[in-house]
Amino acid sequence: MTAIDQAITRACSLPCWTDPQDAEPLGGGITNINITLSDQGKKYVVRLGQDIPEHSVLRFNELAISRAAEAAGISPRIHYSEPGALVLEYVESRAMVEEDLHDHQTLISVAKLIRDVHTNVTDIVRGPIVTFWVFHVVRDYAAFLKENGSVHIPKLQALLDEASALERSVGKIDLVLGHNDLLPANILQAEDRLWLVDWEYGGFNSPLFDLGGVATNCSLPEEAEHLLLKTYFGADPDPALLRSYNAMKCGSLLRETMWSMVSEITSEIDFDYGAYTAENLSRYERAITNIFPQRGLK
């Protein structure tokens, strides 16, 4: 039995169903296996996944933030949950791609959605919630990669030195509840609104991490980045904000790169993590060279 077959069997066996039908995999996930199915005329998404300690993914945290995002009207309604499984109502929509956010009106809508997350979900979320500080994540990933004999060990010290310089450049931050994984595929475009899904990396962070994540994951040009920041903050960004933002943007790319390096070792999902590492490392190197042209950071 394949991993997908096992996932479908698990999804259909959950006690929340009367007569589950039409179960099939939902593509796109590179951390979890997602299954869609129907029951009593309604369609659902079943997210299957255990805690992932090497990525600091804790399902109690994901559930708490998903509940808050539902209450804020940002994420679909939770139908059922148990350890290792989260069932959401299916919403008719399509996952965004990079090019969608190159449209200025769409980008403005996404900037407002991010601001709503940081304002409303922060106020609603209950219970203990993790802190997602990207530079701690990077240091933790580096230690894991060394302990597990990664092929990327020769690169790590230079990346850690750069991470320290970026952390200093970010400076003092505001603290909000962030999504922290703003890939375009996690933003769903319905007929009349946007939804934001997949909260497994959610936690308290700087708002600049989500903003920088959108920019890097969607390859936004400088003009679009300016619009993103202006819409979010309600004013043109000043030089201090731009310096902090650009450093956090590099931190976002470095984290995505090292996430993939770790996943090369640990993940059992059928995905080319090696190519994903190379793609993100290239993006990171271009971005940090724009900030520190000499790359000999002090």
GIJO-V990561 format. One record per residue. PSI is psi in degrees with one decimal (999 if undefined). Layout:
# GIJO-V990561
psi:PSI
psi:PSI
This chain:
# GIJO-V990561
psi:129.4
psi:168.1
psi:-36.8
psi:-42.5
psi:-42.1
psi:-40.3
psi:-42.0
psi:-42.2
psi:-43.6
psi:-45.5
psi:-43.0
psi:-19.9
psi:-3.6
psi:145.0
psi:3.2
psi:-2.4
psi:153.3
psi:-48.7
psi:79.9
psi:137.2
psi:159.2
psi:38.7
psi:132.3
psi:155.7
psi:145.4
psi:116.8
psi:166.4
psi:-26.2
psi:135.6
psi:11.4
psi:-44.3
psi:170.1
psi:127.2
psi:135.6
psi:136.3
psi:146.3
psi:168.3
psi:147.9
psi:125.4
psi:43.0
psi:4.0
psi:149.0
psi:145.3
psi:160.9
psi:127.5
psi:117.1
psi:119.5
psi:125.7
psi:138.2
psi:177.3
psi:146.0
psi:85.5
psi:-37.1
psi:-19.4
psi:6.8
psi:31.2
psi:116.2
psi:120.1
psi:-26.0
psi:-35.9
psi:-45.0
psi:-42.7
psi:-44.1
psi:-42.6
psi:-36.4
psi:-39.6
psi:-42.4
psi:-40.1
psi:-35.9
psi:-45.8
psi:-30.7
psi:-3.7
psi:23.6
psi:-27.5
psi:152.3
psi:161.9
psi:138.3
psi:125.6
psi:-34.8
psi:152.5
psi:149.8
psi:166.1
psi:123.1
psi:-0.9
psi:135.9
psi:123.4
psi:124.7
psi:148.5
psi:137.3
psi:135.1
psi:133.9
psi:115.7
psi:176.8
psi:144.7
psi:136.8
psi:160.4
psi:168.9
psi:-45.2
psi:-26.6
psi:-40.0
psi:-0.6
psi:-9.7
psi:125.9
psi:-39.8
psi:-38.0
psi:-42.7
psi:-40.2
psi:-43.1
psi:-39.8
psi:-40.2
psi:-40.4
psi:-36.6
psi:-44.1
psi:-42.6
psi:-38.1
psi:-40.7
psi:-51.0
psi:-29.0
psi:-53.5
psi:-43.9
psi:-36.2
psi:-40.4
psi:-26.3
psi:-32.2
psi:142.9
psi:153.1
psi:-177.4
psi:132.0
psi:140.3
psi:158.8
psi:129.6
psi:90.8
psi:113.5
psi:-33.6
psi:-29.1
psi:-43.2
psi:-44.5
psi:-45.2
psi:-38.8
psi:-42.6
psi:-42.9
psi:-42.3
psi:-42.3
psi:-44.4
psi:-39.4
psi:-43.4
psi:-25.7
psi:16.8
psi:37.9
psi:147.6
psi:-11.9
psi:5.6
psi:-41.3
psi:-21.9
psi:-17.2
psi:-42.5
psi:-41.5
psi:-39.6
psi:-37.8
psi:-39.2
psi:-42.4
psi:-38.6
psi:-39.3
psi:-40.9
psi:-39.3
psi:-40.7
psi:-40.1
psi:-36.9
psi:-31.3
psi:-43.3
psi:-155.8
psi:149.0
psi:159.1
psi:159.7
psi:123.1
psi:167.4
psi:117.3
psi:157.7
psi:-46.1
psi:12.9
psi:55.0
psi:61.9
psi:145.7
psi:-29.8
psi:-17.5
psi:-3.2
psi:119.7
psi:130.7
psi:106.8
psi:-179.5
psi:-37.2
psi:10.9
psi:173.5
psi:148.0
psi:152.0
psi:128.5
psi:171.3
psi:85.3
psi:20.4
psi:-22.5
psi:9.5
psi:149.9
psi:172.9
psi:134.6
psi:176.0
psi:141.2
psi:-23.8
psi:-23.5
psi:-45.3
psi:-40.9
psi:-44.5
psi:-34.3
psi:-44.0
psi:-45.8
psi:-45.0
psi:-39.7
psi:-20.0
psi:7.5
psi:48.6
psi:137.2
psi:165.5
psi:-39.8
psi:-41.8
psi:-37.3
psi:-41.3
psi:-43.3
psi:-40.7
psi:-48.6
psi:-42.0
psi:-41.8
psi:-44.5
psi:-47.8
psi:-12.9
psi:12.5
psi:159.4
psi:136.8
psi:137.2
psi:172.1
psi:-36.5
psi:-42.7
psi:-42.1
psi:-38.3
psi:-46.9
psi:-43.6
psi:-46.5
psi:-35.7
psi:-41.5
psi:-33.6
psi:-42.7
psi:-38.8
psi:-39.2
psi:-44.0
psi:-38.0
psi:-41.5
psi:-44.0
psi:-37.5
psi:-47.4
psi:-28.5
psi:-43.8
psi:-37.7
psi:-44.1
psi:-41.5
psi:-28.0
psi:-33.1
psi:-38.8
psi:-29.7
psi:142.1
psi:2.7
psi:142.0
psi:92.0
psi:144.7
psi:82.1
psi:-30.7
psi:-43.8
psi:-36.5
psi:-39.1
psi:-47.8
psi:-41.3
psi:-47.0
psi:-33.6
psi:-38.3
psi:-43.4
psi:-43.0
psi:-45.8
psi:-37.4
psi:-41.8
psi:-43.7
psi:-28.7
psi:-30.1
psi:-28.2
psi:-45.9
psi:82.2
psi:-30.3
psi:-17.5
psi:10.2
psi:83.9
psi:141.7
psi:999
